[in-house]
């Protein structure tokens, strides 16, 4: 998704863009060159021609409409399928109805946040910013260009897609061992996984679930730290895995993934991590309000916990 959006959410006034900012169109060209644009007919007609160096898919309800050098679709699924077979990435370029229809499929947004509040009657769709992580911001005098990536949250995933990331991040497990971990964890109550992609490829994920006595990790902690376990272990929310590929660290992806899998009404949350506070994971948890509870005997790890508001249920939503 690529859009220029004013501070009041306006992206247009009828068929017109209610601003003219030097350099903005050149940057749009740089971002979209070599890729495939999906746009509505009104947007296309305001441009007046297919843009050079890009493939154009026009979405229209008029089944008689056509234009030389343009692919035509009559619903968003067909438009995206056509675009997927063309050059480069699929970029949604407007207008408002096309943005709205494509939003559930979007993995990235490049938003030019224009520092104006113009009159207008066409608006960019509102969205929950907690579901997106800001990868980069390019400030300019008249606007900021913001690059956002979606954090996908689900109750299952393809373990074959997770494995390359898991292998690179942890590196000390075999595929068979990973498959066993996945099978056990993904079957637990409340299982929740968050993932982030770049260029269509998975670059990081986290998962969590309801932990309880009788599970291997809970029993190990109970045996090693019985007094601590009495307070923390049993119908708790357990963050089991969180990893991001090295080249994508430093963008806030780990923080976004952690927040995504802990956005549940559970009073007690626990995890185990390296006790070295200089390690990125440990620093992340401390910054997010987690506390060191106790060193785990015979390991280099520490048990960390976080309490939410008293009275929160210890069961996640079904």
ABEGO torsion letter per residue (X at the ends): XBBBBBAAGBABBEABBABBBBGAAAAAAAAABGBBBBBBAAAAAAAGBBBBGBBBBBBBABAABBBBGBBBBABAAAAAAAAAABBEBBBBAOBAAAAAAAAAABABBBBBBBBBBBBBABBBBBBBAAABBBABBBBBAABBBBBBBBBBBBABBBAAAAAAAAAAAAGABBAAAAAAAAAAAAABBGBBBBBBBBGGBBABBBBBBBBBBGBAAAAAAAAABAAAAAAABEGBBBBABBBBBAAABGAGAAAAAAAAAABBBBABBBBBBBABAABAAAAAAAAAGBBBABBBBGBABBBBBBBBBBGBBABBBX
